[in-house]
Amino acid sequence: RSTKSAPTGSDRIPRRSQGWYRDPLDSKVKLRSVTTILSQGMPKEALVFWAGNLTAETALDNLPYLVRASLRPEDRAEAYDWLRRAHTRKKDARADIGSAVHTVIEAHVLGQPIPAELLEDDEIAPYLSHFLRFVEEWQVTFEASEMVIANYREGYAGTLDYLLRSPLISAALKAPADAVFMGDTKTGGELDVKGVYAEAGLQMSAYAHAEIGWLRDGTKVPLPKVHDTGIVLHLRPEGYRPVPVACGDREFAAFLHARDIA
């Protein structure tokens, strides 16, 4: 007979694996990941063109290497793999920036100093500088960061970027001064041109309509009611812009439709 004890502390938080969140306290419960639902339930034609353009750009920037590799069979396969993974490397780099931003947010939430190695990283530092400027200029405070949330009734779970308050954002959106906003950070595209897409509203609507969330110590808590407009922080090396994105009931209905398609 098994003597394994029930999970305690942070081990009670569902963890994502292969597109699903599994409840450690009930092995029968599987909750579909929000991002997986959106990746499988919505067409993303722009990503196909983005990957193709990035591969072509990478090839043209590295023609001497590719020409040399094409002449040697043992190098050709390696060059092919390197070239076809250009878009993956780009996404990995953005993930590093996103992780650094979340580390800074967590430091704010917990009242801890920002790790010096992040501020000294030549690639990441510009992003963090603009992020800190956003926090100061918009008088932002954070309620949560990287919180796992779930909606058992609708069968999904995910990890929200952050919850924030800002009296200036509230005033701009004519919302109550103490309103809580769903927040997300995007680092792609070009500032004031592209990089923030409507899908962000569906993703944030799923988080906003979650029933519960988990604190870092594994405690299960109800989520606070959030405003039906979320804030996407478009963060680039040259600057930042906060973008209001609808994430209310209408967007949630669209998310559930995407879930059904997925």
Beta strands, then each sheet from edge to edge (+ up, - down):
strand 1: 15-17
strand 2: 20-22
strand 3: 30-33
strand 4: 141-151
strand 5: 156-165
strand 6: 181-186
strand 7: 212-214
strand 8: 220-222
strand 9: 229-236
strand 10: 239-246
sheet 1: 1+ 2- 3+ 5+ 4- 7+ 8-
sheet 2: 1+ 2- 3+ 5+ 6- 9- 10+
end
